[in-house]
Each structure stands twice: as structure tokens, then as C-alpha cells.
Amino acid sequence: GENVEQHPSTLSVQEGDSAVIKCTYSDSASNYFPWYKQELGKGPQLIIDIRSNVGEKKDQRIAVTLNKTAKHFSLHITETQPEDSAVYFCAASRPNTGGFKTIFGAGTRLFVKA
Amino acid sequence: EPEVTQTPSHQVTQMGQEVILRCVPISNHLYFYWYRQILGQKVEFLVSFYNNEISEKSEIFDDRFSVERPDGSNFTLKIRSTKLEDSAMYFCASSYSLTGGDRETQYFGPGTRLLVL
């Protein structure tokens, strides 16, 4: 069935260090891979995304990579700051007849220590 | 900046009752979604909706669940005969306008926390 595995479940880093979160997906029809940040009591907020025709994308301190052959994708946050502390979700989307079906990973709780 | 809104923010109901969760998607968006998140767990896809029809639903979306776009602005999720295990945060999302944006990027609302007692 459709599944997205995400690791680690918890990640603690020192301010200024890098954080890496890795995901794998199972559905070969997935062609869009968003990453969401969720703060306590709020809805998921898109922070970056990547499409299947691209291997890498960067936006300031955040970068994503995609290996479609291996069905792996990952999030890299450099120069972490305390305000980066949150739960991060990866997701894999495939198109359907009217939109997309999006499967989320289990989430990574990131703690950035000042 | 336009955003998805949801009401109520919290809803408490007795088991067996019916609830309606309301969402106002971003104006002119064409694709609509409902997700749920049980406390401390992952976000789970419930249903996608386009052109006044369900385009796909998950196994969670059983015959107690229904969605509707009653007018040009609201998108509702109805749960009949609520069960204890329906307790979760429910998120609405929308995407894609003919005037701009891509089909894939979904914008989430703040959620409705449903508690079934």
C-alpha cells in the first residue's frame, strides 16, 4: 500500500548546526514531495517542495533532495535557529482525477538548543 | 495573504451525534481536501473533492463521512454517528486557481479539534 517512512522521529541539534530528515515512499506514481512545518496547535505550513523532475532544490537555509530511483527524499536545514524547533512532516503526492492524494510521514520533532 | 479558515476551532460532541465541520477555502481554488490528525500522530488523507464530486477517499472515510460544497465559498465535512475514535484534529486544505498557482501546492487551515465523549 501507499506509505511514507520518515526518520528520525526526534532530532536534537545545537543552534547553528545542520539538521537532516530523511523519507522514503512506496508509491511510484508519486510526483510531488512537499515538506511541512507544524507548530503546536496549528495546521501544517508548507516550507519547501520538490517535483519528480528535479533532483535538488534550495531556498535560503533549507534544501531538499530527491532520488526517484531509490524513492528517497530528504530535508536539510543549515544554520539552525531556535525558531526552527517544530514538527516537520514529509509527504508524497500522486495525482488523481481531481487533485492529489497526499501521504504524510510520521513526523520529526526537531529541537534546536540555544 | 489569502488563507483557509475553519470553524469551529473546537467541537465537543457526544458519541452517536452528528457534527459538521466547516471550511472556507482560498477564494477561486478548485481542489479541496480534508485530513485528520489524531493527537501526536501523522496527518492522514481523508478525501479530495473537485467539480462537486469526490475524486478520491481513503479507507478512513467510511459511510458515516460526507463532504459538501453547499455554496461558492464553504466546504463542509459531516460525520454522522460519531465514535470515540473520531476524536482528532481535522484540517481542510485547498489548491489551484485558474488565475495562478500550481495544482499540487495545498494550503492548510488551522484545524478543528473534535472531541467525542
HADDOCK unambig.tbl for C-alpha pairs under 7 A between the chains (distance, minus, plus):
assign (segid A and resid 42 and name CA) (segid B and resid 110 and name CA) 5.23 0.50 0.50
assign (segid A and resid 43 and name CA) (segid B and resid 91 and name CA) 6.97 0.50 0.50
assign (segid A and resid 43 and name CA) (segid B and resid 108 and name CA) 6.00 0.50 0.50
assign (segid A and resid 43 and name CA) (segid B and resid 109 and name CA) 5.89 0.50 0.50
assign (segid A and resid 43 and name CA) (segid B and resid 110 and name CA) 4.51 0.50 0.50
assign (segid A and resid 43 and name CA) (segid B and resid 111 and name CA) 6.03 0.50 0.50
assign (segid A and resid 44 and name CA) (segid B and resid 108 and name CA) 6.27 0.50 0.50
assign (segid A and resid 45 and name CA) (segid B and resid 108 and name CA) 6.93 0.50 0.50
assign (segid A and resid 96 and name CA) (segid B and resid 55 and name CA) 6.83 0.50 0.50
assign (segid A and resid 97 and name CA) (segid B and resid 55 and name CA) 5.68 0.50 0.50
assign (segid A and resid 98 and name CA) (segid B and resid 31 and name CA) 6.89 0.50 0.50
assign (segid A and resid 98 and name CA) (segid B and resid 49 and name CA) 6.51 0.50 0.50
assign (segid A and resid 98 and name CA) (segid B and resid 50 and name CA) 5.11 0.50 0.50
assign (segid A and resid 98 and name CA) (segid B and resid 55 and name CA) 5.08 0.50 0.50
assign (segid A and resid 99 and name CA) (segid B and resid 31 and name CA) 5.75 0.50 0.50
assign (segid A and resid 99 and name CA) (segid B and resid 48 and name CA) 6.50 0.50 0.50
assign (segid A and resid 99 and name CA) (segid B and resid 50 and name CA) 6.98 0.50 0.50
assign (segid A and resid 99 and name CA) (segid B and resid 103 and name CA) 6.99 0.50 0.50
assign (segid A and resid 100 and name CA) (segid B and resid 104 and name CA) 6.90 0.50 0.50
assign (segid A and resid 102 and name CA) (segid B and resid 45 and name CA) 6.36 0.50 0.50
assign (segid A and resid 103 and name CA) (segid B and resid 44 and name CA) 6.82 0.50 0.50
assign (segid A and resid 103 and name CA) (segid B and resid 45 and name CA) 6.58 0.50 0.50
assign (segid A and resid 104 and name CA) (segid B and resid 42 and name CA) 6.51 0.50 0.50
assign (segid A and resid 104 and name CA) (segid B and resid 43 and name CA) 5.96 0.50 0.50
assign (segid A and resid 104 and name CA) (segid B and resid 44 and name CA) 6.70 0.50 0.50
assign (segid A and resid 105 and name CA) (segid B and resid 42 and name CA) 6.44 0.50 0.50
assign (segid A and resid 106 and name CA) (segid B and resid 41 and name CA) 6.49 0.50 0.50
assign (segid A and resid 106 and name CA) (segid B and resid 42 and name CA) 4.66 0.50 0.50
assign (segid A and resid 107 and name CA) (segid B and resid 42 and name CA) 6.39 0.50 0.50
